């Protein structure tokens, strides 16, 4: 039962974090990118096109989700430690 609740909460947190990144953080990043098209931003080296804008969005999502999960696990472990004493 606990695993099911964790899965549902994880999906909800992922959606929340993606909204945070797309609607609050990336508009600030877009301010510093000419044209504001941060998700379609590319870097061209000869014939190679590197889409770094999409990667940047995915990286920020991952970092925020990992941080939130870390804080939740830290809080749960602290509560378990207190209840064992």
LINVENMO-V725745 format. One record per backbone hydrogen bond with DSSP energy under -1.0 kcal/mol. NH is the residue of the N-H (numbers start at 1). CO is the residue of the C=O. E is the energy in kcal/mol with one decimal. If there is no record, write none. Layout:
# LINVENMO-V725745
nh:co:e
NH:CO:E
NH:CO:E
This chain:
# LINVENMO-V725745
nh:co:e
5:1:-2.0
6:2:-2.3
7:3:-2.3
8:4:-2.2
9:5:-2.6
10:6:-2.4
11:7:-2.1
12:8:-2.1
13:9:-2.8
14:10:-2.3
15:11:-1.9
16:12:-2.2
17:13:-2.9
18:14:-2.4
19:15:-2.0
20:16:-2.2
21:17:-2.7
22:18:-2.8
23:19:-2.6
24:20:-2.0
25:20:-1.7
26:21:-3.1
29:25:-1.7
30:26:-3.1
31:27:-1.0
32:29:-1.2
36:33:-2.2
38:36:-1.4
43:50:-2.4
45:48:-2.8
48:45:-2.3
50:43:-3.0
52:50:-1.4
53:41:-2.0
55:51:-1.0
56:52:-2.4
57:53:-2.0
58:54:-2.2
59:55:-2.7
60:56:-2.4
61:57:-2.3
62:58:-2.4
63:59:-2.5
64:60:-2.3
65:61:-2.6
66:62:-2.9
67:63:-2.1
68:64:-2.4
69:65:-2.6
70:66:-2.3
71:67:-2.3
72:68:-2.3
73:69:-2.7
74:70:-2.5
75:71:-2.2
76:72:-2.5
77:73:-2.8
78:74:-1.9
79:75:-2.0
80:76:-2.3
81:77:-2.1
82:78:-1.8
83:79:-2.1
84:80:-1.5
